[in-house]
Amino acid sequence: MPQLDVSGFPSQIFWLVITFVFLWWLMAKVALPKVGLVLEERQKKISDSLDMADDLRKEAASELESYEI
């Protein structure tokens, strides 16, 4: 069986290491920084929306108080 032929192991291990290092570098330098930026942007948008909702809630409560008086 060719997959158990030990004479091909060194070249297969070499290409496995090369491929793994390349994919590791690609993820670390390209993909993951983009994901990090998207997560930061989402967190900022959520925080801003929550702040705006809190301000609007306070404004609505004060309007309700002035209406009831």
Biopython code that builds the backbone (N, CA, C, O; Angstrom):
import numpy as np
from Bio.PDB.StructureBuilder import StructureBuilder

atoms = [
    (1, "MET", "N", (0.843, -1.176, 0.000)),
    (1, "MET", "CA", (0.000, 0.000, 0.000)),
    (1, "MET", "C", (0.891, 1.242, 0.000)),
    (1, "MET", "O", (1.781, 1.366, 0.842)),
    (2, "PRO", "N", (0.660, 2.155, -0.931)),
    (2, "PRO", "CA", (1.557, 3.305, -1.079)),
    (2, "PRO", "C", (1.551, 4.249, 0.128)),
    (2, "PRO", "O", (2.571, 4.882, 0.400)),
    (3, "GLN", "N", (0.454, 4.364, 0.849)),
    (3, "GLN", "CA", (0.430, 5.285, 1.973)),
    (3, "GLN", "C", (1.269, 4.780, 3.151)),
    (3, "GLN", "O", (1.599, 5.555, 4.049)),
    (4, "LEU", "N", (1.615, 3.501, 3.158)),
    (4, "LEU", "CA", (2.445, 2.947, 4.220)),
    (4, "LEU", "C", (3.905, 2.788, 3.796)),
    (4, "LEU", "O", (4.707, 2.240, 4.552)),
    (5, "ASP", "N", (4.254, 3.252, 2.618)),
    (5, "ASP", "CA", (5.634, 3.177, 2.136)),
    (5, "ASP", "C", (6.464, 4.229, 2.864)),
    (5, "ASP", "O", (6.253, 5.428, 2.685)),
    (6, "VAL", "N", (7.401, 3.779, 3.677)),
    (6, "VAL", "CA", (8.192, 4.657, 4.535)),
    (6, "VAL", "C", (9.130, 5.552, 3.732)),
    (6, "VAL", "O", (9.554, 6.589, 4.241)),
    (7, "SER", "N", (9.463, 5.198, 2.522)),
    (7, "SER", "CA", (10.412, 5.999, 1.741)),
    (7, "SER", "C", (9.838, 7.367, 1.377)),
    (7, "SER", "O", (10.603, 8.289, 1.095)),
    (8, "GLY", "N", (8.525, 7.520, 1.377)),
    (8, "GLY", "CA", (7.911, 8.806, 1.037)),
    (8, "GLY", "C", (7.612, 9.683, 2.236)),
    (8, "GLY", "O", (7.158, 10.814, 2.063)),
    (9, "PHE", "N", (7.855, 9.198, 3.455)),
    (9, "PHE", "CA", (7.519, 9.959, 4.652)),
    (9, "PHE", "C", (8.259, 11.288, 4.771)),
    (9, "PHE", "O", (7.629, 12.296, 5.092)),
    (10, "PRO", "N", (9.570, 11.333, 4.525)),
    (10, "PRO", "CA", (10.259, 12.624, 4.707)),
    (10, "PRO", "C", (9.708, 13.740, 3.824)),
    (10, "PRO", "O", (9.539, 14.868, 4.287)),
    (11, "SER", "N", (9.427, 13.440, 2.567)),
    (11, "SER", "CA", (8.907, 14.492, 1.694)),
    (11, "SER", "C", (7.489, 14.889, 2.111)),
    (11, "SER", "O", (7.132, 16.064, 2.031)),
    (12, "GLN", "N", (6.687, 13.934, 2.549)),
    (12, "GLN", "CA", (5.338, 14.260, 3.004)),
    (12, "GLN", "C", (5.372, 15.114, 4.268)),
    (12, "GLN", "O", (4.603, 16.066, 4.400)),
    (13, "ILE", "N", (6.250, 14.776, 5.182)),
    (13, "ILE", "CA", (6.383, 15.571, 6.413)),
    (13, "ILE", "C", (6.891, 16.965, 6.081)),
    (13, "ILE", "O", (6.427, 17.947, 6.660)),
    (14, "PHE", "N", (7.841, 17.064, 5.154)),
    (14, "PHE", "CA", (8.355, 18.370, 4.739)),
    (14, "PHE", "C", (7.225, 19.248, 4.211)),
    (14, "PHE", "O", (7.082, 20.395, 4.636)),
    (15, "TRP", "N", (6.419, 18.720, 3.287)),
    (15, "TRP", "CA", (5.336, 19.519, 2.707)),
    (15, "TRP", "C", (4.226, 19.799, 3.717)),
    (15, "TRP", "O", (3.562, 20.833, 3.644)),
    (16, "LEU", "N", (4.030, 18.892, 4.643)),
    (16, "LEU", "CA", (3.066, 19.129, 5.712)),
    (16, "LEU", "C", (3.503, 20.316, 6.566)),
    (16, "LEU", "O", (2.690, 21.182, 6.890)),
    (17, "VAL", "N", (4.768, 20.357, 6.925)),
    (17, "VAL", "CA", (5.297, 21.462, 7.734)),
    (17, "VAL", "C", (5.234, 22.768, 6.952)),
    (17, "VAL", "O", (4.819, 23.790, 7.497)),
    (18, "ILE", "N", (5.636, 22.753, 5.696)),
    (18, "ILE", "CA", (5.594, 23.963, 4.865)),
    (18, "ILE", "C", (4.161, 24.483, 4.755)),
    (18, "ILE", "O", (3.921, 25.680, 4.911)),
    (19, "THR", "N", (3.219, 23.596, 4.491)),
    (19, "THR", "CA", (1.817, 23.997, 4.360)),
    (19, "THR", "C", (1.276, 24.537, 5.677)),
    (19, "THR", "O", (0.583, 25.554, 5.691)),
    (20, "PHE", "N", (1.585, 23.870, 6.778)),
    (20, "PHE", "CA", (1.112, 24.314, 8.085)),
    (20, "PHE", "C", (1.665, 25.689, 8.429)),
    (20, "PHE", "O", (0.924, 26.547, 8.910)),
    (21, "VAL", "N", (2.954, 25.913, 8.191)),
    (21, "VAL", "CA", (3.566, 27.214, 8.482)),
    (21, "VAL", "C", (2.948, 28.299, 7.609)),
    (21, "VAL", "O", (2.675, 29.398, 8.093)),
    (22, "PHE", "N", (2.729, 28.014, 6.354)),
    (22, "PHE", "CA", (2.115, 28.999, 5.461)),
    (22, "PHE", "C", (0.701, 29.357, 5.916)),
    (22, "PHE", "O", (0.347, 30.535, 5.979)),
    (23, "LEU", "N", (-0.102, 28.347, 6.231)),
    (23, "LEU", "CA", (-1.470, 28.616, 6.681)),
    (23, "LEU", "C", (-1.485, 29.354, 8.020)),
    (23, "LEU", "O", (-2.325, 30.225, 8.241)),
    (24, "TRP", "N", (-0.561, 29.006, 8.906)),
    (24, "TRP", "CA", (-0.450, 29.698, 10.199)),
    (24, "TRP", "C", (-0.129, 31.171, 9.972)),
    (24, "TRP", "O", (-0.748, 32.050, 10.570)),
    (25, "TRP", "N", (0.839, 31.430, 9.107)),
    (25, "TRP", "CA", (1.218, 32.814, 8.806)),
    (25, "TRP", "C", (0.052, 33.564, 8.166)),
    (25, "TRP", "O", (-0.227, 34.708, 8.527)),
    (26, "LEU", "N", (-0.624, 32.924, 7.223)),
    (26, "LEU", "CA", (-1.754, 33.548, 6.541)),
    (26, "LEU", "C", (-2.847, 33.927, 7.533)),
    (26, "LEU", "O", (-3.389, 35.029, 7.453)),
    (27, "MET", "N", (-3.177, 33.055, 8.448)),
    (27, "MET", "CA", (-4.195, 33.355, 9.452)),
    (27, "MET", "C", (-3.727, 34.473, 10.381)),
    (27, "MET", "O", (-4.504, 35.373, 10.701)),
    (28, "ALA", "N", (-2.481, 34.428, 10.813)),
    (28, "ALA", "CA", (-1.986, 35.405, 11.783)),
    (28, "ALA", "C", (-1.841, 36.800, 11.190)),
    (28, "ALA", "O", (-2.075, 37.789, 11.885)),
    (29, "LYS", "N", (-1.465, 36.897, 9.934)),
    (29, "LYS", "CA", (-1.186, 38.206, 9.339)),
    (29, "LYS", "C", (-2.326, 38.768, 8.510)),
    (29, "LYS", "O", (-2.384, 39.980, 8.304)),
    (30, "VAL", "N", (-3.229, 37.936, 8.030)),
    (30, "VAL", "CA", (-4.266, 38.420, 7.122)),
    (30, "VAL", "C", (-5.662, 38.246, 7.720)),
    (30, "VAL", "O", (-6.380, 39.228, 7.911)),
    (31, "ALA", "N", (-6.040, 37.034, 8.009)),
    (31, "ALA", "CA", (-7.435, 36.752, 8.362)),
    (31, "ALA", "C", (-7.796, 37.217, 9.767)),
    (31, "ALA", "O", (-8.794, 37.917, 9.941)),
    (32, "LEU", "N", (-7.019, 36.850, 10.759)),
    (32, "LEU", "CA", (-7.385, 37.164, 12.139)),
    (32, "LEU", "C", (-7.371, 38.653, 12.457)),
    (32, "LEU", "O", (-8.237, 39.099, 13.209)),
    (33, "PRO", "N", (-6.441, 39.453, 11.931)),
    (33, "PRO", "CA", (-6.545, 40.897, 12.182)),
    (33, "PRO", "C", (-7.831, 41.499, 11.619)),
    (33, "PRO", "O", (-8.411, 42.398, 12.229)),
    (34, "LYS", "N", (-8.277, 41.016, 10.472)),
    (34, "LYS", "CA", (-9.537, 41.519, 9.907)),
    (34, "LYS", "C", (-10.715, 41.145, 10.800)),
    (34, "LYS", "O", (-11.618, 41.954, 11.013)),
    (35, "VAL", "N", (-10.707, 39.938, 11.316)),
    (35, "VAL", "CA", (-11.773, 39.506, 12.223)),
    (35, "VAL", "C", (-11.754, 40.361, 13.486)),
    (35, "VAL", "O", (-12.807, 40.750, 13.993)),
    (36, "GLY", "N", (-10.562, 40.653, 13.991)),
    (36, "GLY", "CA", (-10.446, 41.498, 15.175)),
    (36, "GLY", "C", (-11.006, 42.888, 14.942)),
    (36, "GLY", "O", (-11.678, 43.442, 15.812)),
    (37, "LEU", "N", (-10.737, 43.455, 13.781)),
    (37, "LEU", "CA", (-11.272, 44.780, 13.466)),
    (37, "LEU", "C", (-12.794, 44.763, 13.385)),
    (37, "LEU", "O", (-13.454, 45.688, 13.859)),
    (38, "VAL", "N", (-13.344, 43.727, 12.795)),
    (38, "VAL", "CA", (-14.801, 43.616, 12.696)),
    (38, "VAL", "C", (-15.416, 43.490, 14.088)),
    (38, "VAL", "O", (-16.442, 44.109, 14.368)),
    (39, "LEU", "N", (-14.801, 42.700, 14.957)),
    (39, "LEU", "CA", (-15.325, 42.542, 16.309)),
    (39, "LEU", "C", (-15.266, 43.850, 17.089)),
    (39, "LEU", "O", (-16.203, 44.179, 17.816)),
    (40, "GLU", "N", (-14.174, 44.599, 16.945)),
    (40, "GLU", "CA", (-14.075, 45.896, 17.612)),
    (40, "GLU", "C", (-15.140, 46.861, 17.094)),
    (40, "GLU", "O", (-15.755, 47.588, 17.874)),
    (41, "GLU", "N", (-15.354, 46.865, 15.786)),
    (41, "GLU", "CA", (-16.358, 47.746, 15.192)),
    (41, "GLU", "C", (-17.760, 47.382, 15.686)),
    (41, "GLU", "O", (-18.559, 48.263, 16.001)),
    (42, "ARG", "N", (-18.050, 46.099, 15.751)),
    (42, "ARG", "CA", (-19.356, 45.659, 16.250)),
    (42, "ARG", "C", (-19.545, 46.075, 17.705)),
    (42, "ARG", "O", (-20.612, 46.557, 18.086)),
    (43, "GLN", "N", (-18.496, 45.886, 18.523)),
    (43, "GLN", "CA", (-18.596, 46.242, 19.934)),
    (43, "GLN", "C", (-18.842, 47.733, 20.099)),
    (43, "GLN", "O", (-19.633, 48.142, 20.949)),
    (44, "LYS", "N", (-18.170, 48.548, 19.294)),
    (44, "LYS", "CA", (-18.362, 49.995, 19.365)),
    (44, "LYS", "C", (-19.782, 50.360, 18.950)),
    (44, "LYS", "O", (-20.413, 51.206, 19.585)),
    (45, "LYS", "N", (-20.291, 49.733, 17.893)),
    (45, "LYS", "CA", (-21.646, 50.022, 17.427)),
    (45, "LYS", "C", (-22.678, 49.625, 18.485)),
    (45, "LYS", "O", (-23.639, 50.358, 18.720)),
    (46, "ILE", "N", (-22.482, 48.480, 19.116)),
    (46, "ILE", "CA", (-23.402, 48.034, 20.168)),
    (46, "ILE", "C", (-23.356, 48.989, 21.350)),
    (46, "ILE", "O", (-24.396, 49.363, 21.893)),
    (47, "SER", "N", (-22.158, 49.382, 21.747)),
    (47, "SER", "CA", (-22.010, 50.310, 22.870)),
    (47, "SER", "C", (-22.674, 51.647, 22.568)),
    (47, "SER", "O", (-23.372, 52.203, 23.416)),
    (48, "ASP", "N", (-22.459, 52.160, 21.367)),
    (48, "ASP", "CA", (-23.088, 53.429, 20.982)),
    (48, "ASP", "C", (-24.609, 53.308, 20.962)),
    (48, "ASP", "O", (-25.312, 54.223, 21.393)),
    (49, "SER", "N", (-25.113, 52.196, 20.469)),
    (49, "SER", "CA", (-26.563, 51.992, 20.423)),
    (49, "SER", "C", (-27.153, 51.904, 21.829)),
    (49, "SER", "O", (-28.229, 52.444, 22.088)),
    (50, "LEU", "N", (-26.455, 51.228, 22.731)),
    (50, "LEU", "CA", (-26.939, 51.138, 24.105)),
    (50, "LEU", "C", (-26.924, 52.499, 24.791)),
    (50, "LEU", "O", (-27.844, 52.826, 25.541)),
    (51, "ASP", "N", (-25.889, 53.292, 24.539)),
    (51, "ASP", "CA", (-25.832, 54.643, 25.103)),
    (51, "ASP", "C", (-26.973, 55.502, 24.571)),
    (51, "ASP", "O", (-27.613, 56.232, 25.328)),
    (52, "MET", "N", (-27.222, 55.415, 23.276)),
    (52, "MET", "CA", (-28.297, 56.192, 22.681)),
    (52, "MET", "C", (-29.656, 55.738, 23.230)),
    (52, "MET", "O", (-30.524, 56.570, 23.494)),
    (53, "ALA", "N", (-29.842, 54.446, 23.399)),
    (53, "ALA", "CA", (-31.095, 53.928, 23.946)),
    (53, "ALA", "C", (-31.295, 54.401, 25.380)),
    (53, "ALA", "O", (-32.415, 54.729, 25.774)),
    (54, "ASP", "N", (-30.226, 54.440, 26.158)),
    (54, "ASP", "CA", (-30.327, 54.925, 27.534)),
    (54, "ASP", "C", (-30.689, 56.408, 27.558)),
    (54, "ASP", "O", (-31.523, 56.829, 28.360)),
    (55, "ASP", "N", (-30.074, 57.195, 26.691)),
    (55, "ASP", "CA", (-30.406, 58.623, 26.610)),
    (55, "ASP", "C", (-31.866, 58.824, 26.207)),
    (55, "ASP", "O", (-32.560, 59.665, 26.778)),
    (56, "LEU", "N", (-32.323, 58.063, 25.235)),
    (56, "LEU", "CA", (-33.712, 58.183, 24.795)),
    (56, "LEU", "C", (-34.688, 57.738, 25.885)),
    (56, "LEU", "O", (-35.766, 58.314, 26.033)),
    (57, "ARG", "N", (-34.307, 56.716, 26.643)),
    (57, "ARG", "CA", (-35.158, 56.269, 27.744)),
    (57, "ARG", "C", (-35.275, 57.356, 28.800)),
    (57, "ARG", "O", (-36.367, 57.614, 29.306)),
    (58, "LYS", "N", (-34.156, 57.997, 29.139)),
    (58, "LYS", "CA", (-34.182, 59.089, 30.115)),
    (58, "LYS", "C", (-35.017, 60.258, 29.599)),
    (58, "LYS", "O", (-35.787, 60.858, 30.349)),
    (59, "GLU", "N", (-34.863, 60.571, 28.331)),
    (59, "GLU", "CA", (-35.643, 61.661, 27.738)),
    (59, "GLU", "C", (-37.133, 61.331, 27.760)),
    (59, "GLU", "O", (-37.954, 62.199, 28.056)),
    (60, "ALA", "N", (-37.483, 60.100, 27.452)),
    (60, "ALA", "CA", (-38.886, 59.690, 27.467)),
    (60, "ALA", "C", (-39.446, 59.733, 28.886)),
    (60, "ALA", "O", (-40.596, 60.123, 29.088)),
    (61, "ALA", "N", (-38.641, 59.334, 29.867)),
    (61, "ALA", "CA", (-39.101, 59.375, 31.258)),
    (61, "ALA", "C", (-39.343, 60.809, 31.702)),
    (61, "ALA", "O", (-40.327, 61.084, 32.388)),
    (62, "SER", "N", (-38.457, 61.728, 31.320)),
    (62, "SER", "CA", (-38.656, 63.130, 31.706)),
    (62, "SER", "C", (-39.869, 63.727, 30.997)),
    (62, "SER", "O", (-40.598, 64.523, 31.589)),
    (63, "GLU", "N", (-40.091, 63.358, 29.750)),
    (63, "GLU", "CA", (-41.280, 63.827, 29.030)),
    (63, "GLU", "C", (-42.552, 63.285, 29.682)),
    (63, "GLU", "O", (-43.553, 63.994, 29.789)),
    (64, "LEU", "N", (-42.507, 62.038, 30.110)),
    (64, "LEU", "CA", (-43.662, 61.447, 30.772)),
    (64, "LEU", "C", (-43.954, 62.161, 32.090)),
    (64, "LEU", "O", (-45.113, 62.417, 32.417)),
    (65, "GLU", "N", (-42.902, 62.481, 32.845)),
    (65, "GLU", "CA", (-43.086, 63.206, 34.106)),
    (65, "GLU", "C", (-43.682, 64.585, 33.859)),
    (65, "GLU", "O", (-44.582, 65.009, 34.584)),
    (66, "SER", "N", (-43.193, 65.283, 32.848)),
    (66, "SER", "CA", (-43.720, 66.622, 32.569)),
    (66, "SER", "C", (-45.161, 66.548, 32.062)),
    (66, "SER", "O", (-45.937, 67.479, 32.277)),
    (67, "TYR", "N", (-45.519, 65.482, 31.410)),
    (67, "TYR", "CA", (-46.879, 65.320, 30.909)),
    (67, "TYR", "C", (-47.845, 65.024, 32.056)),
    (67, "TYR", "O", (-48.981, 65.500, 32.058)),
    (68, "GLU", "N", (-47.387, 64.234, 33.032)),
    (68, "GLU", "CA", (-48.243, 63.839, 34.144)),
    (68, "GLU", "C", (-48.463, 64.967, 35.143)),
    (68, "GLU", "O", (-49.448, 64.943, 35.879)),
    (69, "ILE", "N", (-47.584, 65.944, 35.188)),
    (69, "ILE", "CA", (-47.706, 67.034, 36.164)),
    (69, "ILE", "C", (-48.691, 68.048, 35.738)),
    (69, "ILE", "O", (-48.913, 69.030, 36.448)),
]
sb = StructureBuilder()
sb.init_structure("model")
sb.init_model(0)
sb.init_chain("A")
sb.init_seg("    ")
for serial, (resi, resn, name, xyz) in enumerate(atoms, 1):
    if name == "N":
        sb.init_residue(resn, " ", resi, " ")
    sb.init_atom(name, np.array(xyz, "f"), 0.0, 1.0, " ", f" {name:<3s}", serial, name[0])
structure = sb.get_structure()
